[in-house]
Amino acid sequence: MRKSNLLFGNMAVTLQLSPFFVFVFLGFLTIGITSAALPLQIGHELGYGSFIVGITVLLQSCTTLLTRAFAGRLSDSRGGKYAVIYGMCFFIAAGMNYIIALYVSEPLFSLLFFSLGRMCAGFGESALITGSLAWSIDVVGSAHVGLAMVWVGIAMFAALALGAPIGLMFFNENGFFSLAIIAIIAPLIALVIAFKILQTPFSPGRRLPFTAVLQMIWKQGFGLMMASIGYGAMTAFTSLFFKSMNWDGAGYSLSSFAGAYIVARIFFGHLPDQIGGKGPAIIFSICECVGLIIFALAPNPSVAMAGAFLVGAGFSMVFPSLGALAILHVPPASRGAALGAYVAFLDIGIGIAGPLLGEITSLFGYSIAYITAACAALIVLLAVQL
């Protein structure tokens, strides 16, 4: 057995995963740099209201969810590398649609091309993540499923976290055109890197229908969906919660959450592979639950920041822990479909968190909304035991 270390697990495996980290980061940078600037472009520059802005932004998430199954079948039938290349091409198409939108004089047609760009980005996200997970697991082997999920997740989260402020900076200085150019160049570089890596052989065996795969992994997927409600609560309502309490420093709590997400994966990302996914899933779902309760009942911003840190650390490790369990139930020939279905539960959880917790907030206040998210995190324990 290869020796592991605390920070990176198996160093040789981590090095094998480094190209995947790079092209996932570059692909998701396309999403990150436009996430905060696109609503400003559509709302302020084109003059549309918040409802149209919201629908346009939502198109990407809806497209991602609806194409998870296709991305899984693509990974299984053609290989993870093909799915990644497919995804990068759609990211590039998204950037091109943004450029066309900027040069169309009619606001309605401009909105149409921005919407097409969002849909292309959604398809790109689905194919990139599903393909990267399937391809990276094929490269490092099923014994390192957890570590593959850890580094792909870090790349995605880092790109989204860094992309938003960078995108706003470029948008304020040079307008949306500069973001559209970056949105083309970044996935183009990633495409070159992906082409340079040799494809792994296809896994032998009959490929199962997506519905059959879904039946095999739904328990772990349901647990992930419940855990992701806490993520949705932190990202959607933290600023509003701080404002309702007349506190400053909401950004610090969000930074604490994001920092803990990455730190936990670096220090504990090897655990699902070494001791199995069940133990870490239990420990870190409890960590997320406790963090949400602390955040909800915090008497001051410093305590809230500590709670946010625990939420970030807990949610960070629930994903690879449950993912490692899910993959155990599925034959290698249908691994791509399983990964696509599993990640779809994350999309659903984040999607329902906003309206569900928003309604609870309007009726009972922010603290009850966070406690509701904490109860959802505890349901992960049930999903692990089923």
Backbone hydrogen bonds, N-H to C=O, Kabsch-Sander energy under -0.5 kcal/mol:
donor,donor_aa,acceptor,acceptor_aa,energy
5,N,9,G,-2.2
9,G,5,N,-1.7
11,M,9,G,-0.7
14,T,10,N,-2.5
15,L,11,M,-2.2
16,Q,12,A,-1.6
17,L,13,V,-1.5
18,S,14,T,-0.7
18,S,15,L,-0.7
21,F,17,L,-1.9
22,V,18,S,-2.0
23,F,19,P,-2.4
24,V,20,F,-2.2
25,F,21,F,-2.2
26,L,22,V,-2.5
27,G,23,F,-2.0
28,F,24,V,-2.6
29,L,25,F,-1.3
30,T,26,L,-0.7
30,T,27,G,-1.0
31,I,27,G,-0.5
32,G,28,F,-2.8
33,I,29,L,-2.6
34,T,30,T,-0.6
34,T,31,I,-0.5
35,S,31,I,-1.2
36,A,32,G,-0.6
38,L,34,T,-2.4
40,L,36,A,-0.6
41,Q,37,A,-2.3
42,I,38,L,-2.7
43,G,39,P,-2.7
44,H,40,L,-2.4
45,E,40,L,-1.2
46,L,41,Q,-1.5
48,Y,42,I,-2.0
53,V,49,G,-2.1
54,G,50,S,-2.7
55,I,51,F,-2.3
56,T,52,I,-2.5
57,V,53,V,-2.3
58,L,54,G,-2.4
59,L,55,I,-1.4
60,Q,56,T,-0.5
60,Q,57,V,-0.9
61,S,57,V,-0.7
62,C,58,L,-2.4
63,T,59,L,-2.4
64,T,60,Q,-2.5
65,L,61,S,-2.4
66,L,62,C,-2.4
67,T,63,T,-1.3
68,R,65,L,-1.1
71,A,67,T,-2.5
72,G,68,R,-2.1
73,R,69,A,-2.4
74,L,70,F,-2.6
75,S,71,A,-2.1
76,D,72,G,-2.0
77,S,73,R,-2.7
78,R,74,L,-2.6
79,G,74,L,-0.8
79,G,75,S,-0.7
83,A,79,G,-1.6
84,V,80,G,-2.4
85,I,81,K,-2.5
86,Y,82,Y,-2.4
87,G,83,A,-2.4
88,M,84,V,-2.5
89,C,85,I,-2.2
90,F,86,Y,-1.7
91,F,87,G,-2.0
92,I,88,M,-2.4
93,A,89,C,-2.2
94,A,90,F,-1.9
95,G,91,F,-1.9
96,M,92,I,-2.0
97,N,93,A,-2.2
98,Y,94,A,-1.9
99,I,95,G,-1.9
100,I,96,M,-2.3
101,A,97,N,-2.4
102,L,98,Y,-1.5
103,Y,99,I,-1.0
103,Y,100,I,-0.8
104,V,100,I,-0.6
104,V,101,A,-0.6
105,S,103,Y,-0.5
110,S,106,E,-2.3
111,L,107,P,-2.6
112,L,108,L,-1.8
113,F,109,F,-2.2
114,F,110,S,-2.2
115,S,111,L,-2.4
116,L,112,L,-2.4
117,G,113,F,-2.3
118,R,114,F,-2.1
119,M,115,S,-2.2
120,C,116,L,-2.5
121,A,117,G,-2.4
122,G,118,R,-2.1
123,F,119,M,-2.2
124,G,120,C,-2.7
125,E,121,A,-2.7
126,S,122,G,-2.1
127,A,123,F,-2.4
128,L,124,G,-2.7
129,I,125,E,-2.4
130,T,126,S,-2.0
131,G,127,A,-2.3
132,S,128,L,-2.7
133,L,129,I,-2.5
134,A,130,T,-2.3
135,W,131,G,-2.9
136,S,132,S,-2.8
137,I,133,L,-2.1
138,D,134,A,-1.9
139,V,135,W,-1.9
140,V,136,S,-2.5
141,G,137,I,-2.3
144,H,141,G,-1.9
145,V,142,S,-1.1
148,A,144,H,-2.1
149,M,145,V,-2.3
150,V,146,G,-2.2
151,W,147,L,-2.2
152,V,148,A,-2.0
153,G,149,M,-2.2
154,I,150,V,-2.2
155,A,151,W,-2.0
156,M,152,V,-2.0
157,F,153,G,-2.7
158,A,154,I,-2.9
159,A,155,A,-2.0
160,L,156,M,-2.0
161,A,157,F,-2.6
162,L,158,A,-2.7
163,G,159,A,-2.1
164,A,160,L,-1.4
166,I,162,L,-1.7
167,G,163,G,-3.2
168,L,164,A,-2.2
169,M,165,P,-2.0
170,F,166,I,-2.3
171,F,167,G,-2.6
172,N,168,L,-2.6
173,E,169,M,-1.5
174,N,170,F,-3.4
175,G,170,F,-0.6
175,G,171,F,-1.6
178,S,175,G,-0.8
179,L,175,G,-0.6
180,A,176,F,-2.1
181,I,177,F,-2.0
182,I,178,S,-2.0
183,A,179,L,-2.6
184,I,180,A,-0.7
184,I,181,I,-0.9
185,I,181,I,-2.6
186,A,182,I,-2.7
188,L,184,I,-1.3
189,I,185,I,-2.3
190,A,186,A,-2.0
191,L,187,P,-2.3
192,V,188,L,-1.7
193,I,189,I,-2.0
194,A,190,A,-2.7
195,F,191,L,-2.1
196,K,192,V,-1.3
197,I,193,I,-0.8
197,I,194,A,-0.8
208,L,206,R,-0.5
213,V,209,P,-2.1
214,L,210,F,-2.5
215,Q,211,T,-1.7
216,M,212,A,-1.0
216,M,213,V,-0.5
217,I,213,V,-1.4
218,W,214,L,-1.1
221,G,217,I,-2.5
222,F,218,W,-2.9
223,G,219,K,-2.0
224,L,220,Q,-2.2
225,M,221,G,-2.4
226,M,222,F,-2.2
227,A,223,G,-2.2
228,S,224,L,-2.2
229,I,225,M,-0.6
229,I,226,M,-0.9
230,G,226,M,-0.5
230,G,227,A,-0.9
231,Y,227,A,-0.9
232,G,228,S,-2.4
233,A,229,I,-2.2
234,M,230,G,-2.1
235,T,231,Y,-2.3
236,A,232,G,-2.1
237,F,233,A,-2.0
238,T,234,M,-1.0
241,F,237,F,-2.8
242,F,238,T,-2.5
243,K,239,S,-2.0
244,S,240,L,-2.3
245,M,241,F,-1.3
246,N,243,K,-1.2
247,W,242,F,-2.8
253,S,249,G,-1.5
254,L,250,A,-2.1
255,S,251,G,-2.3
256,S,252,Y,-2.4
257,F,253,S,-2.4
258,A,254,L,-2.6
259,G,255,S,-3.0
260,A,256,S,-2.3
261,Y,257,F,-1.8
262,I,258,A,-1.6
263,V,259,G,-2.7
264,A,260,A,-2.7
265,R,261,Y,-1.2
266,I,262,I,-2.0
267,F,263,V,-2.5
268,F,264,A,-2.7
269,G,265,R,-1.2
271,L,268,F,-1.7
273,D,270,H,-0.5
274,Q,270,H,-1.9
275,I,271,L,-3.1
276,G,271,L,-0.6
276,G,272,P,-0.7
281,A,277,G,-2.1
282,I,278,K,-2.0
283,I,279,G,-2.6
284,F,280,P,-2.8
285,S,281,A,-1.5
286,I,282,I,-1.8
287,C,283,I,-1.9
288,E,284,F,-2.2
289,C,285,S,-2.3
290,V,286,I,-2.9
291,G,287,C,-2.3
292,L,288,E,-2.2
293,I,289,C,-2.0
294,I,290,V,-2.6
295,F,291,G,-2.5
296,A,292,L,-2.4
297,L,293,I,-2.1
298,A,294,I,-0.5
298,A,295,F,-0.8
304,A,300,N,-1.9
305,M,301,P,-2.3
306,A,302,S,-1.7
307,G,303,V,-2.3
308,A,304,A,-2.5
309,F,305,M,-1.9
310,L,306,A,-1.8
311,V,307,G,-2.2
312,G,308,A,-2.5
313,A,309,F,-2.3
314,G,310,L,-2.6
315,F,311,V,-2.8
316,S,312,G,-1.9
317,M,313,A,-1.3
318,V,314,G,-1.3
319,F,315,F,-1.2
321,S,317,M,-1.6
322,L,318,V,-2.6
323,G,319,F,-2.1
324,A,320,P,-2.3
325,L,321,S,-1.3
326,A,322,L,-2.5
327,I,323,G,-2.2
328,L,324,A,-0.8
329,H,325,L,-0.5
329,H,326,A,-1.4
330,V,327,I,-1.3
334,S,331,P,-2.1
335,R,332,P,-1.6
338,A,334,S,-1.9
339,L,335,R,-2.5
340,G,336,G,-2.4
341,A,337,A,-2.4
342,Y,338,A,-2.6
343,V,339,L,-2.5
344,A,340,G,-1.4
345,F,341,A,-1.0
345,F,342,Y,-0.8
346,L,342,Y,-0.7
347,D,343,V,-1.7
348,I,344,A,-2.3
349,G,345,F,-2.5
350,I,346,L,-2.4
351,G,347,D,-2.1
352,I,348,I,-2.4
353,A,349,G,-1.4
354,G,350,I,-0.9
356,L,352,I,-2.1
357,L,353,A,-2.4
358,G,354,G,-2.1
359,E,355,P,-2.1
360,I,356,L,-2.0
361,T,357,L,-2.7
362,S,358,G,-2.1
363,L,359,E,-1.4
364,F,360,I,-3.3
365,G,360,I,-0.7
365,G,361,T,-1.5
369,A,365,G,-1.2
370,Y,366,Y,-2.1
371,I,367,S,-2.0
372,T,368,I,-2.3
373,A,369,A,-1.9
374,A,370,Y,-1.8
375,C,371,I,-2.2
376,A,372,T,-2.0
377,A,373,A,-1.9
378,L,374,A,-1.5
379,I,375,C,-1.0
379,I,376,A,-0.6
380,V,377,A,-1.2
381,L,378,L,-1.4
382,L,378,L,-0.6
383,A,379,I,-2.0
384,V,380,V,-2.1
385,Q,381,L,-1.4
386,L,382,L,-1.5
